[in-house]
Amino acid sequence: MNILILHGPNLNLLGEREPAIYGSQTLEDINNELQSRAEGYNISLRIEQSNHEGVLIDRIQENRKWADALIINPGAFTHYSYAIRDAIAAFNKPTIEVHLSDLSKREEFRKHSVLSGLENVRRIMGKGAAGYFEALDSLAIKE
């Protein structure tokens, strides 16, 4: 199984950006744990972080034939990037939208995800870094 993992804007600042909300683990810590778990499942990962919407879209499109599933934390793009939504709809494979915080308990503008309603997408939120690990574990178990 091949899984593409994409981290959106500002996630490169994990561990120093608002740790009370986003936790103290760095993105490198999370990625290392994801790689370790993937090896245990015999899963290949491609992981990337970008602050640029077009780069995330390009990665989804470039990996559409390689990847069997997508784990994505779109960051702020969650709330307004219909272009990322369209790329995920075209990807049309199991996708898990991960959010470190619980969006339903955040500012009003954060409560809506443009990915809502896509049949191939499910959401995990409010579990910190463990949400990424739950996403990977759930995809591995389905395989």
TIVEXDO-605721 format. One record per residue: x negated, z negated, y of N, C-alpha, C in turn; residue number from 1; residue in one letter; chain. Coordinates in Angstrom, 2 decimals, m for minus. Each point is the difference from the previous one (the first is absolute). Layout:
% residues N
+---------+---------+---------+---------+---------+---------+---------+---------+---------+-----+----+----+
:    n_c1 :    n_c3 :    n_c2 :   ca_c1 :   ca_c3 :   ca_c2 :    c_c1 :    c_c3 :    c_c2 :   i : aa : ch :
+---------+---------+---------+---------+---------+---------+---------+---------+---------+-----+----+----+
:       X :       Z :       Y :       X :       Z :       Y :       X :       Z :       Y : NUM :  A :  A :
...
+---------+---------+---------+---------+---------+---------+---------+---------+---------+-----+----+----+
//
This chain:
% residues 143
+---------+---------+---------+---------+---------+---------+---------+---------+---------+-----+----+----+
:    n_c1 :    n_c3 :    n_c2 :   ca_c1 :   ca_c3 :   ca_c2 :    c_c1 :    c_c3 :    c_c2 :   i : aa : ch :
+---------+---------+---------+---------+---------+---------+---------+---------+---------+-----+----+----+
:   m0.84 :    0.00 :   m1.18 :    0.84 :    0.00 :    1.18 :   m0.89 :    0.00 :    1.24 :   1 :  M :  A :
:    0.41 :    0.75 :    1.00 :   m0.70 :    0.08 :    1.28 :    0.92 :   m0.49 :    1.11 :   2 :  N :  A :
:   m0.52 :   m0.90 :    0.83 :    0.79 :   m0.56 :    1.09 :   m0.75 :    0.14 :    1.31 :   3 :  I :  A :
:    0.69 :    0.52 :    0.99 :   m0.51 :    0.09 :    1.37 :    0.48 :   m1.25 :    0.75 :   4 :  L :  A :
:   m0.94 :   m0.66 :    0.67 :    0.35 :   m1.17 :    0.82 :   m0.41 :    0.30 :    1.43 :   5 :  I :  A :
:    0.96 :   m0.08 :    0.90 :   m0.24 :    0.26 :    1.41 :    0.34 :   m1.22 :    0.85 :   6 :  L :  A :
:   m0.93 :   m0.35 :    0.85 :    0.19 :   m1.09 :    0.96 :    0.08 :    0.62 :    1.39 :   7 :  H :  A :
:    1.02 :   m0.34 :    0.74 :    0.22 :    0.58 :    1.32 :   m0.75 :   m0.70 :    1.11 :   8 :  G :  A :
:    0.45 :    0.22 :    1.24 :   m0.72 :   m0.46 :    1.18 :   m0.17 :   m1.51 :    0.06 :   9 :  P :  A :
:   m1.17 :   m0.37 :    0.46 :   m0.40 :   m1.38 :    0.27 :   m0.26 :   m0.84 :   m1.25 :  10 :  N :  A :
:    0.24 :    0.56 :   m1.18 :   m0.25 :   m0.77 :   m1.21 :   m1.50 :   m0.17 :   m0.25 :  11 :  L :  A :
:   m0.83 :    0.81 :    0.66 :   m1.44 :   m0.20 :   m0.06 :   m0.42 :   m1.31 :    0.67 :  12 :  N :  A :
:    0.89 :   m0.60 :    0.76 :   m0.30 :   m1.26 :    0.70 :    0.50 :   m1.24 :   m0.75 :  13 :  L :  A :
:    0.47 :    0.20 :   m1.24 :    0.48 :   m1.16 :   m0.78 :   m1.11 :   m1.03 :   m0.11 :  14 :  L :  A :
:    0.42 :   m1.26 :    0.04 :   m0.94 :   m1.10 :   m0.06 :   m0.34 :   m0.53 :    1.38 :  15 :  G :  A :
:    0.15 :    0.84 :    1.01 :   m0.26 :   m0.45 :    1.37 :    1.21 :    0.21 :    0.91 :  16 :  E :  A :
:    0.88 :    0.92 :   m0.34 :    1.18 :    0.28 :    0.82 :    1.16 :   m0.91 :   m0.43 :  17 :  R :  A :
:    0.41 :   m0.87 :    0.88 :    1.15 :   m0.88 :   m0.22 :    0.06 :   m0.53 :   m1.44 :  18 :  E :  A :
:   m1.00 :   m0.78 :   m0.43 :   m0.02 :   m0.49 :   m1.38 :    1.22 :   m0.85 :   m0.37 :  19 :  P :  A :
:    0.64 :   m0.61 :    0.97 :    1.21 :   m0.79 :   m0.31 :    1.12 :    0.90 :   m0.49 :  20 :  A :  A :
:   m0.01 :    1.26 :    0.39 :    1.01 :    0.96 :   m0.44 :   m0.49 :    0.81 :   m1.18 :  21 :  I :  A :
:   m1.24 :    0.51 :    0.09 :   m0.49 :    0.98 :   m0.96 :   m0.97 :   m0.56 :   m1.04 :  22 :  Y :  A :
:   m0.35 :   m1.27 :    0.11 :   m0.88 :   m0.62 :   m0.99 :   m1.46 :    0.10 :    0.37 :  23 :  G :  A :
:   m0.84 :   m0.65 :   m0.79 :   m1.43 :   m0.07 :    0.29 :   m0.83 :    0.97 :   m0.85 :  24 :  S :  A :
:    0.63 :    0.63 :   m0.98 :   m0.74 :    0.96 :   m0.82 :   m0.30 :    1.26 :    0.82 :  25 :  Q :  A :
:   m1.19 :    0.53 :   m0.21 :   m0.35 :    1.26 :    0.66 :    0.54 :    1.17 :   m0.81 :  26 :  T :  A :
:    0.02 :    1.16 :    0.59 :    0.42 :    1.19 :   m0.72 :   m0.96 :    0.28 :   m1.15 :  27 :  L :  A :
:   m1.28 :   m0.25 :    0.22 :   m0.98 :    0.17 :   m1.07 :    0.30 :   m0.93 :   m1.18 :  28 :  E :  A :
:    0.38 :   m1.27 :    0.30 :    0.38 :   m0.93 :   m1.07 :    1.17 :    0.54 :   m0.81 :  29 :  D :  A :
:    1.01 :    0.49 :    0.70 :    1.20 :    0.53 :   m0.67 :   m0.37 :    1.23 :   m0.84 :  30 :  I :  A :
:   m0.76 :    0.91 :    0.58 :   m0.38 :    1.22 :   m0.72 :   m0.84 :   m0.32 :   m1.24 :  31 :  N :  A :
:   m0.90 :   m0.96 :    0.12 :   m0.82 :   m0.39 :   m1.16 :    0.87 :   m0.57 :   m1.12 :  32 :  N :  A :
:    0.98 :   m0.82 :    0.36 :    0.90 :   m0.56 :   m1.01 :    0.86 :    1.11 :   m0.63 :  33 :  E :  A :
:    0.46 :    0.93 :    0.81 :    0.78 :    1.13 :   m0.53 :   m0.84 :    0.81 :   m0.99 :  34 :  L :  A :
:   m1.25 :    0.28 :    0.35 :   m0.89 :    0.76 :   m0.89 :   m0.22 :   m0.76 :   m1.31 :  35 :  Q :  A :
:   m0.22 :   m1.29 :    0.10 :   m0.22 :   m0.81 :   m1.21 :    1.22 :    0.03 :   m0.91 :  36 :  S :  A :
:    1.18 :   m0.19 :    0.57 :    1.23 :    0.05 :   m0.80 :    0.22 :    1.38 :   m0.60 :  37 :  R :  A :
:   m0.27 :    1.04 :    0.78 :    0.20 :    1.37 :   m0.48 :   m0.90 :    0.29 :   m1.20 :  38 :  A :  A :
:   m1.23 :   m0.46 :    0.05 :   m0.91 :    0.19 :   m1.13 :    0.55 :   m0.65 :   m1.26 :  39 :  E :  A :
:    0.62 :   m1.17 :    0.15 :    0.60 :   m0.67 :   m1.15 :    1.16 :    0.78 :   m0.60 :  40 :  G :  A :
:    0.65 :    0.78 :    0.81 :    1.12 :    0.83 :   m0.47 :   m0.44 :    1.42 :   m0.35 :  41 :  Y :  A :
:   m1.27 :    0.31 :    0.21 :   m0.51 :    1.37 :   m0.19 :    0.70 :    0.99 :    0.95 :  42 :  N :  A :
:    0.16 :   m0.45 :    1.24 :    0.63 :    0.80 :    1.06 :   m1.08 :    0.42 :    1.00 :  43 :  I :  A :
:    0.07 :    1.24 :    0.45 :   m0.90 :    0.49 :    1.05 :    0.69 :   m0.15 :    1.35 :  44 :  S :  A :
:   m0.75 :   m0.53 :    0.97 :    0.54 :   m0.18 :    1.35 :   m0.79 :    0.84 :    0.99 :  45 :  L :  A :
:    0.71 :    0.48 :    0.99 :   m0.60 :    0.52 :    1.22 :    0.59 :   m0.84 :    1.12 :  46 :  R :  A :
:   m0.86 :   m0.63 :    0.78 :    0.45 :   m0.92 :    1.05 :   m0.55 :    0.45 :    1.34 :  47 :  I :  A :
:    0.86 :    0.01 :    1.00 :   m0.44 :    0.37 :    1.34 :    0.82 :   m0.75 :    1.04 :  48 :  E :  A :
:   m0.65 :   m0.30 :    1.12 :    0.66 :   m0.58 :    1.16 :   m0.20 :    0.96 :    1.16 :  49 :  Q :  A :
:    1.04 :    0.18 :    0.80 :   m0.14 :    0.79 :    1.22 :    0.93 :   m0.52 :    1.07 :  50 :  S :  A :
:   m0.48 :    0.10 :    1.22 :    0.82 :   m0.33 :    1.16 :    0.75 :    1.23 :    0.52 :  51 :  N :  A :
:   m0.14 :    1.12 :   m0.71 :    0.54 :    1.27 :    0.48 :    1.09 :    0.54 :   m0.94 :  52 :  H :  A :
:    1.15 :    0.23 :    0.56 :    1.15 :    0.49 :   m0.75 :   m0.30 :    1.27 :   m0.78 :  53 :  E :  A :
:   m0.62 :    0.97 :    0.63 :   m0.30 :    1.27 :   m0.64 :   m0.93 :   m0.14 :   m1.19 :  54 :  G :  A :
:   m0.95 :   m0.92 :    0.08 :   m0.93 :   m0.22 :   m1.11 :    0.77 :   m0.53 :   m1.21 :  55 :  V :  A :
:    0.92 :   m0.94 :    0.23 :    0.80 :   m0.54 :   m1.11 :    0.85 :    1.10 :   m0.64 :  56 :  L :  A :
:    0.60 :    0.84 :    0.82 :    0.80 :    1.12 :   m0.50 :   m0.89 :    0.95 :   m0.80 :  57 :  I :  A :
:   m1.16 :    0.32 :    0.54 :   m0.93 :    0.89 :   m0.72 :   m0.36 :   m0.58 :   m1.36 :  58 :  D :  A :
:   m0.26 :   m1.30 :   m0.08 :   m0.39 :   m0.61 :   m1.28 :    1.15 :    0.06 :   m1.01 :  59 :  R :  A :
:    1.22 :   m0.22 :    0.46 :    1.15 :    0.11 :   m0.91 :    0.10 :    1.42 :   m0.53 :  60 :  I :  A :
:   m0.10 :    0.98 :    0.89 :    0.11 :    1.40 :   m0.42 :   m1.17 :    0.42 :   m0.90 :  61 :  Q :  A :
:   m1.22 :   m0.39 :    0.35 :   m1.18 :    0.38 :   m0.77 :    0.02 :   m0.58 :   m1.41 :  62 :  E :  A :
:    0.62 :   m1.15 :   m0.16 :   m0.01 :   m0.70 :   m1.29 :    1.29 :    0.15 :   m0.79 :  63 :  N :  A :
:    0.91 :    0.86 :    0.45 :    1.31 :    0.10 :   m0.64 :   m0.07 :    0.47 :   m1.45 :  64 :  R :  A :
:   m1.02 :    0.76 :   m0.35 :   m0.13 :    0.45 :   m1.39 :   m0.85 :   m0.96 :   m0.82 :  65 :  K :  A :
:   m0.92 :   m0.69 :    0.65 :   m0.87 :   m0.96 :   m0.69 :    0.74 :   m1.31 :   m0.30 :  66 :  W :  A :
:    0.72 :   m0.51 :    0.99 :    0.59 :   m1.34 :   m0.10 :    1.31 :    0.00 :   m0.78 :  67 :  A :  A :
:    0.16 :   m1.03 :   m0.81 :    1.25 :   m0.23 :   m0.72 :    0.91 :   m0.94 :    0.78 :  68 :  D :  A :
:   m0.57 :   m0.72 :    0.97 :    0.77 :   m0.96 :    0.79 :   m0.76 :   m0.29 :    1.29 :  69 :  A :  A :
:    0.71 :   m0.57 :    0.94 :   m0.55 :   m0.34 :    1.32 :    0.37 :   m1.44 :    0.34 :  70 :  L :  A :
:   m1.00 :   m0.74 :    0.48 :    0.23 :   m1.31 :    0.62 :   m0.42 :    0.17 :    1.45 :  71 :  I :  A :
:    0.90 :   m0.31 :    0.91 :   m0.30 :    0.20 :    1.42 :    0.49 :   m1.16 :    0.84 :  72 :  I :  A :
:   m0.88 :   m0.44 :    0.90 :    0.40 :   m0.90 :    1.07 :   m0.14 :    0.83 :    1.27 :  73 :  N :  A :
:    1.11 :    0.56 :    0.49 :   m0.09 :    0.88 :    1.16 :   m0.24 :   m0.72 :    1.32 :  74 :  P :  A :
:   m0.07 :   m1.34 :   m0.02 :   m0.19 :   m0.73 :    1.25 :    1.11 :    0.34 :    0.97 :  75 :  G :  A :
:   m0.35 :    0.15 :    1.25 :    1.01 :    0.29 :    1.04 :    0.70 :    1.33 :   m0.20 :  76 :  A :  A :
:   m0.61 :    0.92 :   m0.75 :    0.66 :    1.28 :   m0.27 :    1.29 :   m0.19 :   m0.80 :  77 :  F :  A :
:    0.14 :   m1.15 :   m0.63 :    1.21 :   m0.34 :   m0.76 :    1.26 :    0.22 :    0.82 :  78 :  T :  A :
:   m0.10 :   m0.26 :    1.29 :    1.18 :   m0.08 :    0.84 :    0.36 :    1.29 :    0.72 :  79 :  H :  A :
:   m0.91 :    0.98 :   m0.04 :    0.32 :    1.21 :    0.77 :   m0.60 :    1.30 :   m0.53 :  80 :  Y :  A :
:   m0.82 :   m0.03 :   m1.05 :   m0.65 :    1.25 :   m0.42 :    0.85 :    0.76 :   m1.00 :  81 :  S :  A :
:    0.84 :    0.86 :    0.53 :    0.79 :    0.87 :   m0.87 :   m0.90 :    1.02 :   m0.69 :  82 :  Y :  A :
:   m1.16 :    0.29 :    0.58 :   m0.94 :    0.91 :   m0.63 :   m0.57 :   m0.61 :   m1.29 :  83 :  A :  A :
:   m0.34 :   m1.27 :    0.02 :   m0.46 :   m0.67 :   m1.22 :    1.16 :   m0.08 :   m0.99 :  84 :  I :  A :
:    1.19 :   m0.29 :    0.48 :    1.18 :   m0.03 :   m0.88 :    0.16 :    1.34 :   m0.71 :  85 :  R :  A :
:   m0.09 :    1.09 :    0.75 :    0.16 :    1.33 :   m0.59 :   m1.10 :    0.29 :   m1.03 :  86 :  D :  A :
:   m1.22 :   m0.43 :    0.27 :   m1.10 :    0.20 :   m0.95 :    0.26 :   m0.77 :   m1.30 :  87 :  A :  A :
:    0.52 :   m1.22 :    0.12 :    0.31 :   m0.80 :   m1.19 :    1.18 :    0.60 :   m0.75 :  88 :  I :  A :
:    0.98 :    0.51 :    0.71 :    1.14 :    0.67 :   m0.66 :   m0.49 :    1.22 :   m0.77 :  89 :  A :  A :
:   m0.92 :    0.77 :    0.58 :   m0.54 :    1.18 :   m0.68 :   m0.89 :   m0.40 :   m1.18 :  90 :  A :  A :
:   m0.69 :   m1.12 :    0.12 :   m0.83 :   m0.54 :   m1.09 :    0.88 :   m0.25 :   m1.22 :  91 :  F :  A :
:    1.16 :   m0.59 :    0.23 :    1.07 :   m0.16 :   m1.00 :   m0.46 :   m0.60 :   m1.33 :  92 :  N :  A :
:   m0.84 :   m1.00 :    0.09 :   m0.44 :   m0.78 :   m1.16 :    0.16 :   m1.46 :    0.35 :  93 :  K :  A :
:   m0.08 :   m0.88 :   m0.99 :    0.18 :   m1.42 :    0.31 :   m0.91 :   m0.45 :    1.15 :  94 :  P :  A :
:    0.62 :   m0.63 :    0.97 :   m0.69 :   m0.48 :    1.19 :    0.44 :   m1.42 :    0.28 :  95 :  T :  A :
:   m0.99 :   m0.85 :    0.29 :    0.31 :   m1.37 :    0.36 :   m0.53 :   m0.25 :    1.41 :  96 :  I :  A :
:    0.92 :   m0.37 :    0.88 :   m0.31 :   m0.34 :    1.39 :   m0.31 :   m1.50 :    0.01 :  97 :  E :  A :
:   m1.21 :   m0.35 :    0.41 :   m0.44 :   m1.39 :    0.01 :   m0.17 :   m0.47 :    1.44 :  98 :  V :  A :
:    0.49 :   m1.20 :    0.26 :   m0.21 :   m0.66 :    1.30 :   m0.43 :   m1.43 :   m0.24 :  99 :  H :  A :
:   m1.06 :   m0.42 :    0.67 :   m0.53 :   m1.34 :   m0.18 :    0.99 :   m1.06 :    0.47 : 100 :  L :  A :
:    0.67 :    0.28 :    1.10 :    0.98 :   m0.94 :    0.55 :    1.41 :    0.46 :   m0.37 : 101 :  S :  A :
:    0.95 :   m0.90 :    0.18 :    1.40 :    0.32 :   m0.27 :    0.61 :    0.59 :    1.26 : 102 :  D :  A :
:    0.19 :    1.31 :   m0.01 :    0.48 :    0.69 :    1.20 :    1.37 :   m0.51 :    0.46 : 103 :  L :  A :
:    0.80 :   m0.48 :   m0.93 :    1.33 :   m0.48 :    0.37 :   m0.06 :   m1.28 :    0.84 : 104 :  S :  A :
:   m1.16 :   m0.63 :    0.04 :   m0.17 :   m1.23 :    0.77 :   m0.90 :    0.19 :    1.21 : 105 :  K :  A :
:   m0.23 :    1.26 :    0.34 :   m0.90 :    0.32 :    1.12 :    0.82 :    0.48 :    1.20 : 106 :  R :  A :
:   m0.68 :    0.59 :    0.97 :    0.66 :    0.51 :    1.19 :    1.03 :    1.05 :   m0.39 : 107 :  E :  A :
:    1.00 :    0.15 :    0.85 :    1.11 :    0.91 :   m0.30 :   m0.48 :    1.42 :   m0.33 : 108 :  E :  A :
:   m0.97 :    0.51 :    0.77 :   m0.45 :    1.38 :   m0.22 :   m0.68 :    0.19 :   m1.35 : 109 :  F :  A :
:   m0.47 :   m1.09 :   m0.62 :   m0.68 :    0.10 :   m1.29 :    0.96 :   m0.03 :   m1.19 : 110 :  R :  A :
:    1.25 :   m0.26 :    0.22 :    0.94 :   m0.21 :   m1.10 :    0.45 :    1.28 :   m0.69 : 111 :  K :  A :
:   m0.21 :    1.15 :    0.62 :    0.44 :    1.26 :   m0.59 :   m1.20 :    0.80 :   m0.51 : 112 :  H :  A :
:    0.12 :    0.52 :   m1.20 :   m1.01 :    0.90 :   m0.56 :    0.60 :    1.39 :   m0.14 : 113 :  S :  A :
:   m0.71 :    1.00 :    0.51 :    0.49 :    1.38 :   m0.13 :   m0.07 :    0.47 :   m1.45 : 114 :  V :  A :
:   m0.68 :   m0.76 :   m0.88 :   m0.04 :    0.35 :   m1.42 :    1.24 :   m0.45 :   m0.74 : 115 :  L :  A :
:    0.81 :   m0.83 :    0.63 :    1.25 :   m0.45 :   m0.63 :    0.85 :    1.21 :   m0.37 : 116 :  S :  A :
:    0.55 :   m0.05 :   m1.17 :    0.88 :    1.06 :   m0.45 :   m0.68 :    1.06 :   m0.85 : 117 :  G :  A :
:   m1.33 :    0.03 :   m0.03 :   m0.67 :    0.95 :   m0.88 :    0.09 :   m0.54 :   m1.43 : 118 :  L :  A :
:    0.48 :    0.83 :   m0.91 :    0.24 :   m0.44 :   m1.37 :   m1.26 :   m0.38 :   m0.75 : 119 :  E :  A :
:   m1.13 :    0.59 :    0.36 :   m1.24 :   m0.28 :   m0.73 :   m0.77 :   m1.19 :    0.56 : 120 :  N :  A :
:    0.55 :   m0.69 :    1.01 :   m0.72 :   m1.09 :    0.67 :    0.68 :   m1.34 :   m0.24 : 121 :  V :  A :
:   m0.83 :   m0.99 :   m0.36 :    0.47 :   m1.38 :    0.00 :   m0.95 :   m0.81 :    0.87 : 122 :  R :  A :
:    0.43 :   m1.17 :    0.44 :   m0.75 :   m0.78 :    0.98 :   m0.32 :   m1.39 :   m0.53 : 123 :  R :  A :
:   m1.22 :   m0.43 :    0.30 :   m0.44 :   m1.37 :   m0.25 :   m0.49 :   m0.53 :    1.34 : 124 :  I :  A :
:    0.53 :   m1.12 :    0.45 :   m0.44 :   m0.54 :    1.28 :    0.02 :   m1.51 :    0.01 : 125 :  M :  A :
:   m0.84 :   m0.54 :    0.88 :   m0.02 :   m1.45 :    0.20 :   m0.80 :   m0.77 :   m1.02 : 126 :  G :  A :
:   m0.82 :    0.67 :   m0.77 :   m0.79 :   m0.68 :   m1.04 :   m1.49 :    0.04 :    0.29 : 127 :  K :  A :
:   m0.37 :    0.40 :    1.21 :   m1.41 :    0.11 :    0.33 :   m0.67 :    1.03 :   m0.89 : 128 :  G :  A :
:   m1.29 :   m0.20 :   m0.25 :   m0.77 :    0.93 :   m0.82 :    0.57 :    0.11 :   m1.41 : 129 :  A :  A :
:    0.65 :   m1.05 :   m0.47 :    0.58 :    0.02 :   m1.34 :    1.03 :    1.12 :   m0.16 : 130 :  A :  A :
:    0.58 :    0.47 :    1.09 :    0.94 :    1.11 :   m0.06 :   m0.66 :    1.28 :   m0.52 : 131 :  G :  A :
:   m1.24 :    0.23 :    0.41 :   m0.74 :    1.16 :   m0.51 :   m0.22 :   m0.12 :   m1.51 : 132 :  Y :  A :
:   m0.36 :   m1.22 :   m0.43 :   m0.30 :   m0.21 :   m1.42 :    1.27 :    0.12 :   m0.84 : 133 :  F :  A :
:    1.11 :   m0.50 :    0.54 :    1.28 :    0.16 :   m0.69 :    0.37 :    1.47 :   m0.12 : 134 :  E :  A :
:   m0.25 :    0.76 :    1.05 :    0.31 :    1.44 :   m0.04 :   m0.81 :    0.69 :   m1.09 : 135 :  A :  A :
:   m1.29 :   m0.27 :   m0.03 :   m0.86 :    0.61 :   m1.02 :    0.43 :   m0.42 :   m1.40 : 136 :  L :  A :
:    0.24 :   m1.29 :   m0.18 :    0.42 :   m0.52 :   m1.31 :    1.30 :    0.67 :   m0.45 : 137 :  D :  A :
:    0.96 :    0.14 :    0.91 :    1.28 :    0.58 :   m0.40 :   m0.13 :    1.47 :   m0.37 : 138 :  S :  A :
:   m0.85 :    0.73 :    0.68 :   m0.23 :    1.40 :   m0.36 :   m0.73 :    0.11 :   m1.35 : 139 :  L :  A :
:   m0.94 :   m0.88 :   m0.23 :   m0.76 :    0.02 :   m1.26 :    0.89 :   m0.32 :   m1.18 : 140 :  A :  A :
:    0.91 :   m0.93 :    0.19 :    0.91 :   m0.40 :   m1.10 :    0.95 :    1.13 :   m0.35 : 141 :  I :  A :
:    0.42 :    0.79 :    1.00 :    0.91 :    1.11 :   m0.24 :   m0.66 :    1.14 :   m0.74 : 142 :  K :  A :
:   m1.34 :    0.07 :    0.09 :   m0.74 :    1.10 :   m0.62 :   m0.01 :   m0.11 :   m1.51 : 143 :  E :  A :
+---------+---------+---------+---------+---------+---------+---------+---------+---------+-----+----+----+
//
